[in-house]
């Protein structure tokens, strides 16, 4: 982005193709979120690499996802939690599953396939957990059949593929690599 004055911005152009480098810089976050929900790779790339999101925001988002998964597990399996330690144990279990579902794709992409920028890979894997927020809405509405959970899980898998495709340096890698990274992230959910 080229800044001309406090209120005037212009997008930098690519030297080779003369297109804007990141057209999402000028868009509102709600538009970018819609583009992410539609699996647009440039939108993923913008949030992963170019959007300045604080570390505490990523942590809060992760905690919301973990709690949502724990509550949806209770709802899906008709589990009645009668004490706080039981609920904390369930949250701890979901924390472990969440951590493994982020760590395995990071290991796969960075150490096995040589994708650079470890923190960027972590961001992409945390960001692709947003479909679990649809479960939260379904729980609030009181509607969460088992089929709906698997549709959300499938949508989460395809989101993970799109997030892996948006990683820097992925263009030079094999087309099968994003699918491998996404499968690594899906594996821990079979533990539920």
C-alpha atoms as one frame of an Amber mdcrd trajectory, in Angstrom:
protein
   0.000   0.000   0.000   1.304   3.399  -0.928   0.240   6.140   1.507  -0.018
   9.595  -0.091  -1.476  11.347   2.944  -3.387  10.490   6.108  -6.674  10.009
   4.202  -5.361   8.890   0.829  -4.177   5.384  -0.005  -3.288   3.704  -3.266
  -2.659   0.031  -3.876   0.814  -0.943  -4.996   0.971  -2.569  -8.426   2.877
  -5.674  -9.418   5.841  -4.935 -11.663   5.131  -7.921 -13.899   1.346  -8.112
 -14.329   0.343  -4.562 -13.247  -2.466  -5.864 -10.994  -3.024  -4.681  -7.433
  -0.956  -6.641  -4.947  -3.693  -7.039  -2.332  -7.118  -5.719  -3.311  -8.539
  -6.730   0.099  -6.688  -3.915   1.856  -9.424  -1.445   0.943 -12.361  -3.728
   1.840 -14.302  -3.899   5.097 -13.802  -6.972   7.259 -17.377  -8.178   6.685
 -16.743  -8.369   2.913 -13.471 -10.207   3.512 -15.264 -12.640   5.865 -17.822
 -13.391   3.143 -15.011 -14.039   0.683 -13.401 -16.428   3.186 -16.708 -18.279
   3.613 -16.791 -18.678  -0.166 -13.275 -20.185  -0.053 -11.562 -17.438  -2.074
  -7.814 -18.048  -1.839  -6.838 -14.326  -2.036  -9.087 -13.597   0.972  -7.385
 -16.344   2.977  -3.999 -15.019   1.892  -4.970 -11.511   3.012  -6.032 -12.605
   6.515  -3.132 -15.018   6.976  -0.362 -12.766   5.702  -1.486  -9.164   5.365
  -4.131  -8.540   8.023  -2.695  -7.269  11.272  -4.533  -9.409  13.825  -3.199
  -9.420  17.382  -2.045 -12.572  19.130  -4.700 -12.157  21.824  -7.413 -12.147
  19.135  -6.154 -15.495  17.799  -6.144 -16.904  21.356  -9.689 -15.667  22.067
 -10.913 -17.113  18.770  -9.276 -20.446  19.623 -10.941 -20.506  23.051 -14.359
 -19.806  21.548 -13.833 -22.650  19.073 -12.762 -25.043  21.844 -15.772 -24.202
  24.020 -18.118 -24.473  21.035 -16.753 -27.914  20.189 -17.174 -29.022  23.822
 -20.777 -27.823  23.973 -21.624 -29.344  20.594 -20.100 -32.650  21.757 -22.424
 -32.607  24.777 -25.406 -31.721  22.576 -24.654 -34.313  19.870 -24.067 -37.205
  22.241 -26.807 -36.298  24.737 -24.189 -36.148  27.511 -25.419 -34.593  30.720
 -22.642 -32.895  32.653 -23.557 -32.649  36.333 -20.433 -31.030  37.777 -17.862
 -28.429  36.881 -14.920 -30.900  36.896 -16.699 -33.050  34.292 -17.222 -30.021
  32.052 -13.610 -28.892  32.540 -12.432 -32.391  31.619 -14.519 -32.225  28.433
 -13.089 -28.766  27.621  -9.558 -30.085  28.274 -10.201 -33.009  25.924 -11.447
 -30.605  23.217  -8.401 -28.403  23.821  -6.153 -31.394  23.132  -8.065 -32.291
  19.966  -7.946 -28.648  18.812  -4.203 -28.419  19.527  -3.451 -31.629  17.665
  -5.647 -30.546  14.734  -3.531 -27.387  14.470  -0.144 -28.977  15.232  -0.362
 -31.913  12.775  -0.944 -29.750   9.659   1.791 -27.356  10.822   4.190 -30.272
  11.160   3.094 -31.691   7.801   3.397 -28.398   5.905   6.534 -27.017   7.527
   8.707 -29.989   8.348   7.684 -32.548   5.724   6.951 -30.288   2.740   9.159
 -27.284   3.543   6.521 -24.538   3.500   8.181 -21.465   5.069   6.869 -19.191
   7.846   5.749 -21.403  10.676   3.549 -18.738  12.336   1.677 -18.195   9.071
   0.845 -21.903   8.898  -0.424 -21.801  12.489  -2.604 -18.773  11.652  -4.058
 -20.547   8.632  -4.961 -23.624  10.651  -6.536 -21.649  13.488  -8.466 -19.494
  11.020  -9.920 -22.507   9.216 -11.663 -23.553  12.457 -14.297 -20.824  12.001
 -17.016 -23.250  10.720 -17.433 -24.468  14.307 -19.089 -21.103  14.982 -21.991
 -22.339  12.852 -22.415 -25.075  15.471 -22.750 -22.394  18.131 -25.579 -20.763
  16.199 -27.273 -24.141  15.748 -27.004 -24.885  19.477 -28.500 -21.503  20.361
 -31.407 -22.201  17.997 -31.792 -25.690  19.479 -31.251 -27.436  16.143 -28.238
 -29.669  15.682 -28.923 -33.044  14.082 -25.978 -35.376  13.540 -26.063 -34.761
   9.787 -25.610 -31.046  10.362 -22.453 -31.703  12.385 -20.930 -33.712   9.548
 -21.839 -31.030   6.994 -20.021 -28.492   9.176 -17.063 -30.890   9.509 -16.904
 -31.268   5.716 -17.091 -27.497   5.296 -14.258 -27.183   7.849 -12.190 -29.670
   5.836 -12.645 -27.732   2.589 -11.851 -24.527   4.478  -8.613 -26.121   5.636
  -7.750 -27.021   2.026  -8.381 -23.430   0.916  -6.335 -22.056   3.816  -3.452
 -24.372   2.925  -3.612 -23.252  -0.714  -3.241 -19.643   0.463   0.031 -20.273
   2.316   3.063 -18.424   0.960   5.231 -20.655  -1.188   2.401 -23.093  -1.870
   2.242 -22.138  -5.556   5.496 -23.966  -6.259   4.439 -27.107  -4.367   2.404
 -30.071  -5.538  -1.359 -29.647  -5.943  -1.901 -32.564  -3.540  -0.106 -30.823
  -0.642  -3.084 -28.708   0.559  -5.198 -31.871   0.713  -2.516 -33.627   2.795
  -2.337 -30.672   5.184  -6.148 -30.624   5.507  -6.299 -34.385   6.153  -3.756
 -33.987   8.948  -6.042 -31.387  10.519  -9.118 -33.580  10.147  -7.623 -36.710
  11.712  -7.888 -35.631  15.407 -11.630 -34.980  15.011 -12.169 -38.689  14.545
 -11.122 -39.001  18.186 -14.425 -37.327  19.107
